Amino acid sequence: MYPYRRYMCKNNCIFIHIPKAAGTSVLHALTGTTKHVQRDHCSAFNFRSADKKRFENSFKFAFVRHPIDRLQSVHRYLLSGGNGTNNKRLSSIISTDYSQFEDFVLDYLDPMRLHTEVLFKPQISFLCNEHYEVMVDFVGKYERIDEDFTFVNTKLNLNTTLPKSNVSKVTSVVELESKVQEKIYELYSKDFELFGY
C-alpha cells in the first residue's frame, strides 16, 4: 500500500528518500538491484498517515546532506536535464535563465518555491513534525554515508554493500559569495540547526 514499498515490508523498515542525499544508492542496496527503482520522496508524516501501526513498528531512517552541498547538487542535476520527465520544464528554466549557481540562489529561489518543488524542500519537511521533532529512528549523513549505512545494514541484517548510484559529477569547487551563503542559511536555517551543519 502506497507509500509503503515491497522492500520496506520485507525488511520491516521505512526509508525516507530525501532528494540529492544518496537516496538512489540506498534504494539500490535495499532492493538488491541496480536497475531502475521507483523513487518516492514521501515524508515521515505521509508514512505515518498511511499506516500508523506499521510506521510505529518499522525501523525508520533517512540520510541528510549539508544544505549548500545538496543545493549545488540539485542545481547540477537540473542543468544536466533532471530526470527528463516531471522536472523537464524546471530544468529548462534553470538551464536557460539561472545556469550560474549564484543567480539560481539569489534570483530564483524563494520560500514559496522551497515548498512547492520537491527538489528544493528543506530536509526537515521530510523528517519532522510540526514541532520540529524528528520522526525517524536514525538520521545518517551523506558526508559519512559508508559508516552510517553500515549501521543500517547491520540493523536490518541486510548483508549488502552500498553502490554509488546517480552521483552528480563535480567539475570544480566554487567559492560562494557571502550573500549567496547567507541566503541559503536563511532559507534552510532549520536544516542547519537540527542536523548539525
KESE-428034 format. One record per residue: residue number from 0; x, y, z of N, C-alpha, C in turn; residue in three letters. Coordinates in nm, 3 decimals, always signed. Layout:
! KESE-428034
num / nc1 / nc2 / nc3 / cac1 / cac2 / cac3 / cc1 / cc2 / cc3 / residu
NUM / X / Y / Z / X / Y / Z / X / Y / Z / ala
...
//
This chain:
! KESE-428034
num / nc1 / nc2 / nc3 / cac1 / cac2 / cac3 / cc1 / cc2 / cc3 / residu
0 / +0.084 / -0.119 / +0.000 / +0.000 / +0.000 / +0.000 / +0.088 / +0.125 / +0.000 / met
1 / +0.064 / +0.214 / -0.096 / +0.143 / +0.337 / -0.108 / +0.130 / +0.419 / +0.021 / tyr
2 / +0.238 / +0.478 / +0.069 / +0.372 / +0.488 / +0.010 / +0.466 / +0.373 / +0.047 / pro
3 / +0.413 / +0.270 / +0.115 / +0.497 / +0.156 / +0.153 / +0.529 / +0.072 / +0.029 / tyr
4 / +0.656 / +0.037 / +0.015 / +0.701 / -0.044 / -0.098 / +0.736 / -0.185 / -0.050 / arg
5 / +0.745 / -0.277 / -0.145 / +0.770 / -0.418 / -0.111 / +0.896 / -0.436 / -0.026 / arg
6 / +1.005 / -0.369 / -0.063 / +1.131 / -0.386 / +0.012 / +1.116 / -0.337 / +0.157 / tyr
7 / +1.029 / -0.239 / +0.179 / +1.007 / -0.190 / +0.315 / +0.936 / -0.296 / +0.400 / met
8 / +0.835 / -0.358 / +0.341 / +0.762 / -0.463 / +0.412 / +0.854 / -0.582 / +0.440 / cys
9 / +0.934 / -0.619 / +0.341 / +1.025 / -0.733 / +0.355 / +1.127 / -0.709 / +0.467 / lys
10 / +1.181 / -0.586 / +0.475 / +1.287 / -0.554 / +0.572 / +1.236 / -0.486 / +0.698 / asn
11 / +1.104 / -0.470 / +0.707 / +1.043 / -0.402 / +0.822 / +1.109 / -0.266 / +0.847 / asn
12 / +1.117 / -0.188 / +0.741 / +1.182 / -0.056 / +0.751 / +1.104 / +0.047 / +0.671 / cys
13 / +1.134 / +0.171 / +0.699 / +1.083 / +0.283 / +0.620 / +1.202 / +0.370 / +0.587 / ile
14 / +1.228 / +0.387 / +0.459 / +1.336 / +0.474 / +0.415 / +1.276 / +0.603 / +0.362 / phe
15 / +1.308 / +0.713 / +0.427 / +1.263 / +0.844 / +0.381 / +1.367 / +0.896 / +0.281 / ile
16 / +1.328 / +0.902 / +0.156 / +1.421 / +0.937 / +0.049 / +1.419 / +1.088 / +0.023 / his
17 / +1.518 / +1.157 / +0.076 / +1.534 / +1.300 / +0.053 / +1.610 / +1.318 / -0.078 / ile
18 / +1.559 / +1.399 / -0.171 / +1.628 / +1.416 / -0.299 / +1.771 / +1.467 / -0.283 / pro
19 / +1.860 / +1.411 / -0.361 / +2.001 / +1.451 / -0.370 / +2.076 / +1.432 / -0.238 / lys
20 / +2.044 / +1.321 / -0.170 / +2.117 / +1.287 / -0.047 / +2.149 / +1.137 / -0.048 / ala
21 / +2.196 / +1.088 / -0.162 / +2.239 / +0.949 / -0.181 / +2.125 / +0.849 / -0.176 / ala
22 / +2.002 / +0.894 / -0.192 / +1.886 / +0.806 / -0.182 / +1.881 / +0.695 / -0.284 / gly
23 / +1.922 / +0.722 / -0.407 / +1.917 / +0.618 / -0.511 / +2.013 / +0.505 / -0.477 / thr
24 / +2.131 / +0.538 / -0.425 / +2.226 / +0.435 / -0.383 / +2.167 / +0.349 / -0.272 / ser
25 / +2.103 / +0.414 / -0.176 / +2.042 / +0.341 / -0.064 / +1.929 / +0.251 / -0.116 / val
26 / +1.847 / +0.304 / -0.208 / +1.739 / +0.223 / -0.267 / +1.793 / +0.099 / -0.337 / leu
27 / +1.902 / +0.115 / -0.410 / +1.961 / +0.001 / -0.480 / +2.011 / -0.105 / -0.381 / his
28 / +2.068 / -0.058 / -0.270 / +2.115 / -0.152 / -0.167 / +1.997 / -0.223 / -0.101 / ala
29 / +1.889 / -0.150 / -0.074 / +1.772 / -0.209 / -0.007 / +1.695 / -0.305 / -0.095 / leu
30 / +1.689 / -0.275 / -0.223 / +1.611 / -0.360 / -0.315 / +1.695 / -0.472 / -0.376 / thr
31 / +1.827 / -0.458 / -0.365 / +1.915 / -0.561 / -0.421 / +1.925 / -0.558 / -0.572 / gly
32 / +1.892 / -0.445 / -0.632 / +1.902 / -0.433 / -0.777 / +1.969 / -0.302 / -0.814 / thr
33 / +2.035 / -0.300 / -0.929 / +2.093 / -0.176 / -0.980 / +2.008 / -0.121 / -1.095 / thr
34 / +1.897 / -0.191 / -1.121 / +1.805 / -0.144 / -1.226 / +1.726 / -0.025 / -1.173 / lys
35 / +1.647 / +0.034 / -1.260 / +1.564 / +0.148 / -1.220 / +1.472 / +0.110 / -1.105 / his
36 / +1.471 / +0.192 / -1.002 / +1.378 / +0.171 / -0.891 / +1.292 / +0.295 / -0.876 / val
37 / +1.171 / +0.275 / -0.831 / +1.079 / +0.387 / -0.810 / +1.132 / +0.476 / -0.698 / gln
38 / +1.147 / +0.603 / -0.727 / +1.195 / +0.698 / -0.625 / +1.078 / +0.780 / -0.574 / arg
39 / +1.036 / +0.748 / -0.452 / +0.929 / +0.824 / -0.388 / +0.992 / +0.920 / -0.288 / asp
40 / +0.948 / +1.043 / -0.290 / +1.001 / +1.140 / -0.194 / +0.890 / +1.176 / -0.095 / his
41 / +0.851 / +1.076 / -0.018 / +0.744 / +1.094 / +0.080 / +0.803 / +1.130 / +0.216 / cys
42 / +0.727 / +1.205 / +0.291 / +0.773 / +1.246 / +0.424 / +0.737 / +1.140 / +0.527 / ser
43 / +0.801 / +1.150 / +0.642 / +0.767 / +1.062 / +0.754 / +0.619 / +1.078 / +0.789 / ala
44 / +0.571 / +1.200 / +0.780 / +0.430 / +1.227 / +0.809 / +0.339 / +1.150 / +0.712 / phe
45 / +0.377 / +1.143 / +0.583 / +0.300 / +1.067 / +0.484 / +0.291 / +0.920 / +0.522 / asn
46 / +0.405 / +0.864 / +0.563 / +0.407 / +0.722 / +0.601 / +0.321 / +0.699 / +0.726 / phe
47 / +0.333 / +0.787 / +0.821 / +0.256 / +0.773 / +0.946 / +0.105 / +0.782 / +0.916 / arg
48 / +0.068 / +0.876 / +0.829 / -0.074 / +0.893 / +0.794 / -0.129 / +0.772 / +0.720 / ser
49 / -0.046 / +0.710 / +0.637 / -0.091 / +0.595 / +0.557 / -0.115 / +0.471 / +0.642 / ala
50 / -0.030 / +0.449 / +0.743 / -0.044 / +0.330 / +0.827 / +0.033 / +0.353 / +0.958 / asp
51 / -0.039 / +0.404 / +1.057 / +0.025 / +0.442 / +1.184 / +0.091 / +0.323 / +1.254 / lys
52 / +0.025 / +0.209 / +1.254 / +0.080 / +0.092 / +1.322 / +0.208 / +0.044 / +1.256 / lys
53 / +0.206 / +0.034 / +1.124 / +0.326 / -0.007 / +1.051 / +0.438 / +0.093 / +1.072 / arg
54 / +0.403 / +0.220 / +1.071 / +0.502 / +0.326 / +1.094 / +0.570 / +0.306 / +1.230 / phe
55 / +0.492 / +0.284 / +1.331 / +0.546 / +0.271 / +1.467 / +0.630 / +0.145 / +1.484 / glu
56 / +0.597 / +0.039 / +1.409 / +0.668 / -0.089 / +1.424 / +0.786 / -0.107 / +1.329 / asn
57 / +0.811 / -0.009 / +1.243 / +0.920 / -0.019 / +1.146 / +1.042 / +0.059 / +1.192 / ser
58 / +1.160 / +0.016 / +1.146 / +1.283 / +0.094 / +1.166 / +1.283 / +0.203 / +1.060 / phe
59 / +1.277 / +0.328 / +1.104 / +1.264 / +0.442 / +1.014 / +1.397 / +0.516 / +1.005 / lys
60 / +1.441 / +0.542 / +0.883 / +1.571 / +0.610 / +0.870 / +1.575 / +0.696 / +0.744 / phe
61 / +1.675 / +0.783 / +0.742 / +1.696 / +0.873 / +0.628 / +1.842 / +0.916 / +0.627 / ala
62 / +1.882 / +0.977 / +0.516 / +2.013 / +1.039 / +0.507 / +1.994 / +1.185 / +0.471 / phe
63 / +2.071 / +1.271 / +0.539 / +2.067 / +1.414 / +0.511 / +2.202 / +1.457 / +0.456 / val
64 / +2.204 / +1.579 / +0.403 / +2.326 / +1.631 / +0.339 / +2.340 / +1.779 / +0.373 / arg
65 / +2.463 / +1.827 / +0.376 / +2.485 / +1.969 / +0.402 / +2.400 / +2.050 / +0.304 / his
66 / +2.319 / +2.144 / +0.354 / +2.226 / +2.217 / +0.266 / +2.291 / +2.286 / +0.146 / pro
67 / +2.409 / +2.342 / +0.163 / +2.473 / +2.409 / +0.049 / +2.515 / +2.306 / -0.055 / ile
68 / +2.578 / +2.200 / -0.010 / +2.623 / +2.093 / -0.100 / +2.503 / +2.030 / -0.171 / asp
69 / +2.396 / +2.007 / -0.096 / +2.275 / +1.946 / -0.154 / +2.215 / +2.038 / -0.261 / arg
70 / +2.208 / +2.167 / -0.233 / +2.151 / +2.262 / -0.328 / +2.236 / +2.272 / -0.454 / leu
71 / +2.368 / +2.268 / -0.438 / +2.457 / +2.269 / -0.555 / +2.434 / +2.143 / -0.638 / gln
72 / +2.412 / +2.030 / -0.571 / +2.385 / +1.906 / -0.642 / +2.252 / +1.913 / -0.718 / ser
73 / +2.150 / +1.972 / -0.655 / +2.020 / +1.992 / -0.722 / +2.039 / +2.078 / -0.847 / val
74 / +2.116 / +2.185 / -0.835 / +2.140 / +2.276 / -0.947 / +2.209 / +2.202 / -1.062 / his
75 / +2.314 / +2.126 / -1.029 / +2.385 / +2.049 / -1.133 / +2.292 / +1.948 / -1.200 / arg
76 / +2.209 / +1.884 / -1.118 / +2.113 / +1.784 / -1.167 / +2.016 / +1.847 / -1.267 / tyr
77 / +1.965 / +1.965 / -1.235 / +1.871 / +2.033 / -1.325 / +1.941 / +2.083 / -1.451 / leu
78 / +2.065 / +2.129 / -1.438 / +2.141 / +2.173 / -1.556 / +2.166 / +2.057 / -1.652 / leu
79 / +2.177 / +1.936 / -1.596 / +2.204 / +1.819 / -1.681 / +2.075 / +1.756 / -1.735 / ser
80 / +1.960 / +1.820 / -1.708 / +1.833 / +1.771 / -1.764 / +1.740 / +1.708 / -1.662 / gly
81 / +1.783 / +1.697 / -1.537 / +1.699 / +1.636 / -1.434 / +1.665 / +1.493 / -1.470 / gly
82 / +1.545 / +1.451 / -1.438 / +1.507 / +1.312 / -1.471 / +1.445 / +1.303 / -1.611 / asn
83 / +1.436 / +1.417 / -1.680 / +1.388 / +1.416 / -1.818 / +1.238 / +1.405 / -1.834 / gly
84 / +1.166 / +1.394 / -1.723 / +1.020 / +1.382 / -1.733 / +0.951 / +1.490 / -1.652 / thr
85 / +0.922 / +1.462 / -1.524 / +0.839 / +1.557 / -1.449 / +0.909 / +1.686 / -1.408 / asn
86 / +1.041 / +1.695 / -1.420 / +1.104 / +1.825 / -1.394 / +1.170 / +1.882 / -1.520 / asn
87 / +1.117 / +1.843 / -1.634 / +1.170 / +1.889 / -1.763 / +1.157 / +2.042 / -1.778 / lys
88 / +1.041 / +2.094 / -1.744 / +1.017 / +2.239 / -1.755 / +1.109 / +2.317 / -1.661 / arg
89 / +1.119 / +2.271 / -1.537 / +1.205 / +2.335 / -1.439 / +1.350 / +2.332 / -1.485 / leu
90 / +1.392 / +2.219 / -1.537 / +1.528 / +2.203 / -1.586 / +1.557 / +2.302 / -1.699 / ser
91 / +1.459 / +2.320 / -1.786 / +1.474 / +2.414 / -1.897 / +1.487 / +2.559 / -1.847 / ser
92 / +1.406 / +2.595 / -1.749 / +1.411 / +2.730 / -1.691 / +1.548 / +2.756 / -1.628 / ile
93 / +1.595 / +2.660 / -1.549 / +1.723 / +2.675 / -1.481 / +1.836 / +2.684 / -1.582 / ile
94 / +1.835 / +2.596 / -1.682 / +1.941 / +2.596 / -1.784 / +1.945 / +2.725 / -1.864 / ser
95 / +1.827 / +2.779 / -1.894 / +1.818 / +2.899 / -1.977 / +1.848 / +3.027 / -1.901 / thr
96 / +1.789 / +3.040 / -1.782 / +1.796 / +3.169 / -1.711 / +1.881 / +3.171 / -1.584 / asp
97 / +1.912 / +3.053 / -1.529 / +1.981 / +3.050 / -1.399 / +2.093 / +2.947 / -1.398 / tyr
98 / +2.172 / +2.946 / -1.504 / +2.277 / +2.844 / -1.514 / +2.390 / +2.868 / -1.413 / ser
99 / +2.405 / +2.992 / -1.369 / +2.504 / +3.022 / -1.264 / +2.439 / +2.998 / -1.129 / gln
100 / +2.508 / +2.923 / -1.044 / +2.451 / +2.887 / -0.915 / +2.411 / +3.011 / -0.834 / phe
101 / +2.493 / +3.114 / -0.838 / +2.463 / +3.237 / -0.762 / +2.332 / +3.299 / -0.808 / glu
102 / +2.308 / +3.303 / -0.939 / +2.182 / +3.358 / -0.992 / +2.063 / +3.273 / -0.950 / asp
103 / +2.083 / +3.143 / -0.954 / +1.979 / +3.049 / -0.913 / +1.936 / +3.074 / -0.769 / phe
104 / +2.034 / +3.091 / -0.680 / +2.003 / +3.113 / -0.538 / +1.944 / +3.252 / -0.515 / val
105 / +2.010 / +3.354 / -0.569 / +1.970 / +3.492 / -0.538 / +1.844 / +3.537 / -0.612 / leu
106 / +1.826 / +3.491 / -0.736 / +1.716 / +3.543 / -0.818 / +1.599 / +3.446 / -0.838 / asp
107 / +1.622 / +3.318 / -0.814 / +1.514 / +3.221 / -0.840 / +1.455 / +3.162 / -0.712 / tyr
108 / +1.541 / +3.118 / -0.623 / +1.492 / +3.053 / -0.501 / +1.422 / +3.152 / -0.409 / leu
109 / +1.307 / +3.112 / -0.359 / +1.236 / +3.191 / -0.258 / +1.156 / +3.094 / -0.171 / asp
110 / +1.102 / +3.141 / -0.059 / +1.030 / +3.049 / +0.031 / +0.918 / +2.972 / -0.036 / pro
111 / +0.846 / +3.036 / -0.128 / +0.735 / +2.968 / -0.196 / +0.788 / +2.851 / -0.280 / met
112 / +0.893 / +2.874 / -0.357 / +0.948 / +2.767 / -0.442 / +1.006 / +2.654 / -0.357 / arg
113 / +1.056 / +2.687 / -0.240 / +1.111 / +2.585 / -0.150 / +1.005 / +2.483 / -0.111 / leu
114 / +0.881 / +2.527 / -0.103 / +0.776 / +2.439 / -0.055 / +0.687 / +2.382 / -0.165 / his
115 / +0.710 / +2.426 / -0.290 / +0.628 / +2.373 / -0.399 / +0.706 / +2.278 / -0.490 / thr
116 / +0.837 / +2.282 / -0.485 / +0.920 / +2.194 / -0.568 / +0.994 / +2.095 / -0.478 / glu
117 / +0.968 / +1.967 / -0.496 / +1.023 / +1.865 / -0.407 / +1.176 / +1.867 / -0.397 / val
118 / +1.243 / +1.902 / -0.507 / +1.389 / +1.906 / -0.506 / +1.444 / +2.014 / -0.413 / leu
119 / +1.367 / +2.120 / -0.393 / +1.414 / +2.233 / -0.312 / +1.371 / +2.224 / -0.166 / phe
120 / +1.281 / +2.133 / -0.134 / +1.224 / +2.129 / +0.001 / +1.332 / +2.112 / +0.107 / lys
121 / +1.320 / +2.183 / +0.217 / +1.413 / +2.162 / +0.328 / +1.402 / +2.018 / +0.378 / pro
122 / +1.512 / +1.966 / +0.427 / +1.514 / +1.827 / +0.473 / +1.424 / +1.806 / +0.595 / gln
123 / +1.403 / +1.911 / +0.672 / +1.313 / +1.899 / +0.787 / +1.171 / +1.865 / +0.743 / ile
124 / +1.132 / +1.909 / +0.623 / +0.995 / +1.885 / +0.577 / +0.970 / +1.736 / +0.549 / ser
125 / +1.077 / +1.659 / +0.530 / +1.065 / +1.515 / +0.510 / +1.068 / +1.438 / +0.642 / phe
126 / +1.135 / +1.497 / +0.741 / +1.166 / +1.419 / +0.862 / +1.101 / +1.465 / +0.991 / leu
127 / +1.046 / +1.586 / +0.993 / +0.998 / +1.642 / +1.120 / +0.847 / +1.663 / +1.123 / cys
128 / +0.795 / +1.666 / +1.244 / +0.655 / +1.703 / +1.262 / +0.645 / +1.855 / +1.277 / asn
129 / +0.526 / +1.904 / +1.310 / +0.506 / +2.049 / +1.319 / +0.579 / +2.115 / +1.435 / glu
130 / +0.632 / +2.033 / +1.526 / +0.709 / +2.087 / +1.639 / +0.860 / +2.078 / +1.614 / his
131 / +0.898 / +2.050 / +1.490 / +1.038 / +2.031 / +1.452 / +1.103 / +1.914 / +1.525 / tyr
132 / +1.023 / +1.813 / +1.557 / +1.075 / +1.692 / +1.618 / +1.097 / +1.588 / +1.509 / glu
133 / +1.216 / +1.527 / +1.509 / +1.249 / +1.426 / +1.408 / +1.164 / +1.302 / +1.433 / val
134 / +1.100 / +1.252 / +1.328 / +1.006 / +1.141 / +1.339 / +1.066 / +1.004 / +1.304 / met
135 / +1.196 / +1.001 / +1.275 / +1.258 / +0.873 / +1.238 / +1.354 / +0.828 / +1.347 / val
136 / +1.395 / +0.701 / +1.339 / +1.482 / +0.642 / +1.440 / +1.628 / +0.674 / +1.419 / asp
137 / +1.667 / +0.694 / +1.294 / +1.809 / +0.716 / +1.263 / +1.822 / +0.812 / +1.146 / phe
138 / +1.906 / +0.914 / +1.164 / +1.938 / +1.008 / +1.056 / +2.087 / +0.996 / +1.027 / val
139 / +2.118 / +0.935 / +0.913 / +2.258 / +0.925 / +0.871 / +2.297 / +1.048 / +0.791 / gly
140 / +2.425 / +1.063 / +0.770 / +2.474 / +1.179 / +0.695 / +2.544 / +1.136 / +0.567 / lys
141 / +2.515 / +1.209 / +0.463 / +2.578 / +1.188 / +0.332 / +2.730 / +1.192 / +0.345 / tyr
142 / +2.777 / +1.282 / +0.430 / +2.920 / +1.304 / +0.444 / +2.993 / +1.186 / +0.506 / glu
143 / +2.922 / +1.097 / +0.571 / +2.983 / +0.974 / +0.627 / +2.895 / +0.854 / +0.593 / arg
144 / +2.851 / +0.853 / +0.467 / +2.749 / +0.755 / +0.425 / +2.792 / +0.610 / +0.441 / ile
145 / +2.917 / +0.578 / +0.412 / +2.961 / +0.439 / +0.422 / +2.948 / +0.390 / +0.567 / asp
146 / +2.997 / +0.469 / +0.658 / +2.990 / +0.435 / +0.801 / +2.845 / +0.426 / +0.849 / glu
147 / +2.764 / +0.526 / +0.813 / +2.625 / +0.528 / +0.860 / +2.539 / +0.421 / +0.793 / asp
148 / +2.570 / +0.391 / +0.666 / +2.494 / +0.283 / +0.602 / +2.529 / +0.148 / +0.664 / phe
149 / +2.652 / +0.132 / +0.711 / +2.690 / +0.009 / +0.780 / +2.599 / -0.015 / +0.900 / thr
150 / +2.565 / +0.092 / +0.971 / +2.473 / +0.080 / +1.084 / +2.336 / +0.030 / +1.037 / phe
151 / +2.284 / +0.089 / +0.929 / +2.154 / +0.048 / +0.874 / +2.161 / -0.098 / +0.828 / val
152 / +2.268 / -0.132 / +0.759 / +2.290 / -0.267 / +0.709 / +2.283 / -0.369 / +0.823 / asn
153 / +2.351 / -0.338 / +0.933 / +2.352 / -0.427 / +1.050 / +2.214 / -0.432 / +1.115 / thr
154 / +2.153 / -0.316 / +1.131 / +2.022 / -0.307 / +1.196 / +1.917 / -0.390 / +1.122 / lys
155 / +1.922 / -0.388 / +0.989 / +1.823 / -0.459 / +0.908 / +1.870 / -0.599 / +0.866 / leu
156 / +1.994 / -0.633 / +0.907 / +2.050 / -0.764 / +0.874 / +2.049 / -0.788 / +0.723 / asn
157 / +2.096 / -0.689 / +0.649 / +2.089 / -0.694 / +0.502 / +2.205 / -0.766 / +0.436 / leu
158 / +2.325 / -0.751 / +0.491 / +2.444 / -0.810 / +0.431 / +2.461 / -0.766 / +0.286 / asn
159 / +2.459 / -0.634 / +0.266 / +2.473 / -0.579 / +0.131 / +2.574 / -0.464 / +0.133 / thr
160 / +2.612 / -0.419 / +0.017 / +2.703 / -0.304 / +0.008 / +2.626 / -0.188 / -0.054 / thr
161 / +2.682 / -0.071 / -0.039 / +2.617 / +0.050 / -0.090 / +2.678 / +0.087 / -0.224 / leu
162 / +2.603 / +0.068 / -0.334 / +2.656 / +0.109 / -0.464 / +2.652 / +0.261 / -0.476 / pro
163 / +2.735 / +0.315 / -0.561 / +2.733 / +0.459 / -0.585 / +2.649 / +0.482 / -0.711 / lys
164 / +2.523 / +0.527 / -0.690 / +2.428 / +0.543 / -0.800 / +2.386 / +0.689 / -0.815 / ser
165 / +2.363 / +0.732 / -0.938 / +2.309 / +0.866 / -0.965 / +2.396 / +0.976 / -0.904 / asn
166 / +2.527 / +0.957 / -0.909 / +2.620 / +1.052 / -0.849 / +2.642 / +1.168 / -0.946 / val
167 / +2.625 / +1.290 / -0.896 / +2.649 / +1.406 / -0.983 / +2.798 / +1.430 / -0.996 / ser
168 / +2.837 / +1.475 / -1.113 / +2.979 / +1.497 / -1.139 / +3.017 / +1.642 / -1.105 / lys
169 / +3.106 / +1.655 / -1.010 / +3.151 / +1.787 / -0.968 / +3.270 / +1.825 / -1.054 / val
170 / +3.257 / +1.935 / -1.125 / +3.368 / +1.976 / -1.211 / +3.471 / +2.059 / -1.135 / thr
171 / +3.425 / +2.145 / -1.045 / +3.517 / +2.223 / -0.964 / +3.446 / +2.274 / -0.840 / ser
172 / +3.525 / +2.298 / -0.737 / +3.468 / +2.352 / -0.614 / +3.464 / +2.503 / -0.630 / val
173 / +3.347 / +2.560 / -0.608 / +3.329 / +2.703 / -0.629 / +3.316 / +2.772 / -0.493 / val
174 / +3.394 / +2.876 / -0.475 / +3.385 / +2.957 / -0.354 / +3.264 / +3.049 / -0.369 / glu
175 / +3.171 / +3.042 / -0.276 / +3.048 / +3.119 / -0.288 / +3.061 / +3.256 / -0.223 / leu
176 / +2.995 / +3.354 / -0.285 / +2.989 / +3.488 / -0.226 / +2.912 / +3.479 / -0.095 / glu
177 / +2.946 / +3.568 / -0.002 / +2.883 / +3.563 / +0.130 / +2.732 / +3.584 / +0.122 / ser
178 / +2.685 / +3.668 / +0.027 / +2.540 / +3.692 / +0.017 / +2.466 / +3.567 / -0.029 / lys
179 / +2.533 / +3.482 / -0.110 / +2.473 / +3.356 / -0.155 / +2.464 / +3.261 / -0.036 / val
180 / +2.573 / +3.249 / +0.039 / +2.572 / +3.163 / +0.157 / +2.468 / +3.209 / +0.258 / gln
181 / +2.460 / +3.341 / +0.278 / +2.364 / +3.395 / +0.375 / +2.220 / +3.362 / +0.336 / glu
182 / +2.189 / +3.371 / +0.207 / +2.053 / +3.340 / +0.164 / +2.021 / +3.192 / +0.185 / lys
183 / +2.117 / +3.105 / +0.156 / +2.095 / +2.962 / +0.178 / +2.076 / +2.934 / +0.327 / ile
184 / +2.158 / +2.997 / +0.410 / +2.143 / +2.981 / +0.556 / +2.005 / +3.028 / +0.601 / tyr
185 / +1.959 / +3.134 / +0.541 / +1.827 / +3.189 / +0.576 / +1.714 / +3.094 / +0.533 / glu
186 / +1.721 / +3.044 / +0.410 / +1.616 / +2.957 / +0.357 / +1.614 / +2.820 / +0.424 / leu
187 / +1.731 / +2.771 / +0.461 / +1.741 / +2.636 / +0.518 / +1.789 / +2.637 / +0.663 / tyr
188 / +1.752 / +2.742 / +0.736 / +1.805 / +2.759 / +0.872 / +1.779 / +2.640 / +0.963 / ser
189 / +1.660 / +2.581 / +0.955 / +1.627 / +2.467 / +1.042 / +1.705 / +2.341 / +1.004 / lys
190 / +1.737 / +2.325 / +0.877 / +1.821 / +2.212 / +0.837 / +1.960 / +2.225 / +0.899 / asp
191 / +2.015 / +2.345 / +0.892 / +2.146 / +2.369 / +0.954 / +2.142 / +2.341 / +1.103 / phe
192 / +2.039 / +2.391 / +1.167 / +2.026 / +2.382 / +1.312 / +2.002 / +2.237 / +1.358 / glu
193 / +1.901 / +2.172 / +1.301 / +1.862 / +2.040 / +1.351 / +1.959 / +1.927 / +1.315 / leu
194 / +2.027 / +1.941 / +1.202 / +2.115 / +1.832 / +1.158 / +2.263 / +1.863 / +1.177 / phe
195 / +2.291 / +1.971 / +1.249 / +2.428 / +1.999 / +1.291 / +2.524 / +2.040 / +1.182 / gly
196 / +2.474 / +2.121 / +1.088 / +2.564 / +2.169 / +0.981 / +2.602 / +2.315 / +1.005 / tyr
//
